[in-house]
Amino acid sequence: MNLAFLPTLPFTLSYPLLFGVLLVAGMLGGELARIARIPRIIGYVVVGFVLGPFTQAMGMGSLLDEARIFVDLALGLVLFDLGRRMDLQWMRRDWTIAACGFAEALLAFFAVLATLLAFRYDPVEAGLAAAIAMTTSPAVLLLTVHDTHSEGQVTERAMNVVALNGLSASILVTILLGSAHFEARSQVEVAILHPLYLFLGSLALGAAMAWLSRVIARHIEKTREVHFALVAGMVVCAVGLASMLKLPVILALLALGLFARNDDRSYDLLNVNLAPVGRLLYIVLFVITGAALPLSSLMTAGIVGAAVAAARAAGKVTGILAIAPIGGIRIRQAIGLGAAVLPMSSLALLMLHDIARIFPAFAADLSTVLIACILLMELAGPFAVQWGLRFAGDALPVDPVATAQMTARTPTAPGD
Amino acid sequence: MPLEFTRSEPLTFGVELELMVLNTRDYNLSRGAQDLLARLAKRKLPGEVKPEITESMIEVNSAVNRRHGALVAELRTVRDAIMQEARRLNLAIAGGGAHPFHQWQERRIFATERFLHVSTLYGYLAKQFTVFGQHIHVGVASGDDAVYLTHALAPFIPHFIALSASSPFSQGVDTSFETSRLHAVSAFPLSGQMPPVVTWSEFNRYFDEMAGYGIVASMKDFYWDIRPKPEYGTIEIRICDTPLTMEGAAQLAAYAQTLAAHLLANRRRDALEPQYRVYGYNRFQACRFGYEAQLIDPYARTSVRLREHLLDTLERIAPDGERLEAKAPLDALWRMAQAAQNDTGWLRDRYAELKSMPDVVRMQARRWKESAREEAAQGRA
């Protein structure tokens, strides 16, 4: 009897199965976190901590490499969404928003650089690490905003500040990569052309895809359903094209979001809500991020990691508190904004991962320190954002009516 | 304890306008009233800008004015100040009676003691009350005049509905009504119209009875279409949708002022009962069909098209309008009625052209900023 119709051992883990397992496991972690009254993101990440050693025991490579396609898709979506929330017209009207973004990013950069130099790390490597530390995790911010139903000045400003620091970090990392090339004694042409290609290529890809989206949008029905398919499709295409062209997904998708929002004078594209599909990808992203953050890094580089995290937080909060109140927001809101830009997660991890590939010396020296720092902020960040948005009054109060404990006897006309 | 009616200078007038606070991303309602009001509090403005029931609304109260010209100038000043502050916060502001596509459950109650109290008492009605109306106050000399005028103005309520209508869309759909806002008002138990009392002392007896039952504590608790406002010494017309422009709001106010002047000078002595037998029906007709509504005249036992009734009325009160320096706004309203135009028509046209609700609201916000109503009306005439 021929039993060839039966599956053969050993089983191979297919992408759909991997995605499904990560999604369900992450969701369950999130539910546990909800029951424990902590941010869901912590639940997703902790599931990753648990799954990390498992996958290695199963003989798989790092999840970050094995499931890179999911990471790119998820991060692509995050960065696109963030780019879309960046409002250049507003920045022109209120200079303090851009100033805030640059101040907190620069102060974080120098604080981290100084800390690492104090620990006697190589200046170029320390610079790269400091550039990565400028970024705020857009995924943590977006997901927390969604989970807490946040709305208001702090939410909007945080989005713009985070988009700006992501943009400046990407640019700085690309420039520093040039210096890294010099140190690695690559050809001069490569040292100049590579960063230039990464930067201009990403911008061009983002702009081209945004233009194409608008052209298509003009010829289709202007309903949420149809535009949702268009936008989601274009985002996935852009992620694919970026990997095909060896361009950074981060910068390309940030550019796509930015152009889609700010270069659309005829308002062709509807601002569709990508949250339903985004949530699935975000959960998987956080689980994979957790799996790529070995707890052992805390043993080997915990102290430097904590010092870097503290210096970064101090730099960011100082930058925000120095500038934000000039823009007319209340001190309470400025403090909330400071807390909202603290998280570090997959964006930093992915930048680190990609630099390490091009520049192996960096991987050997500094990646454990950064991983320890990311790990600490991965756990502290969601709390910080949640607290910040609540403190500023942007998060939906749990039950404003019940908490006010009003008794209802006499009617009062609301339309007075 | 009888309600004291504060005397005020007859025919002075003022308006209250509820406005939408929007984000500039998808033009949904946004939580921004608190930040906007905090910024406006630092500026010296005529009248007042106040919070409303949810955090996506603000209310502009004008000062007391004698003439349309002064009112419209004041409203423009306030509008420009609001726009300046809103731009810094990346918020847009718009007129219109209801937001075309917001979901009421997403709204947040503005956390003052009174609004939380209203929310506790009325449950979901409070959030559904995120609708935007214009109230017009007209000064009267006595409580008796206020009661008289409240009744005398009631037959003209359909005019105000048709002229001000600016809420054809609700929760993302075309309601087929000229104004959908009034349904949010009708849900409240003390909406409707004043009972047929004819003097201020009669009114006081009625009020005492209701207060005795614990149903009301002050005049604020009645939200009739028209009500006396003893604290201000005015009658207050509460039926209008907020127009898409400040100029439109001032025109409606001028109509109310002139109509009040005419009705005080030419007192009506008809029995009230027939009037209120058809009141609800006429009001519905105006909400649903606007200028095309068929109004029942219970005294003549006939019906007349709202547009003709309105045009006749405008011609009849024109001399009073001249005296009150309100010729220009009344002429503008006459042209609107003649051409059967109102803000609801404008919004439907924008939707037909742009085929997306967010784009309609974007145009609504632009219109409020630019206020082309008067010019557009003249251009079309």
Interface residues (C-beta under 8 A of the other chain):
Chain A: R84 R85 D87 W90 R93 D94 E151 G152 Q153 E156 E221 K222 T223 R261 Y267 L270 N271 G327 G328 I329 R330 G393 D394 L396 P397 P400 V401 A404 M406 T407 A408 R409 T410 P411 T412 A413 P414 G415 D416
Chain B: N23 T24 R25 D26 S30 R31 G32 Q34 D35 A38 R39 E52 I53 R87 R88 L89 N90 R108 I109 A111 E113 R114 F115 L116 H117 V118 S119 T120 L121 Y122 A126 F129 G133 V185 F188 P189 L190 G214 I215 V216 A217 K220 D221 F222 Y223 R238 L354 K355 S356 P358 D359 R362
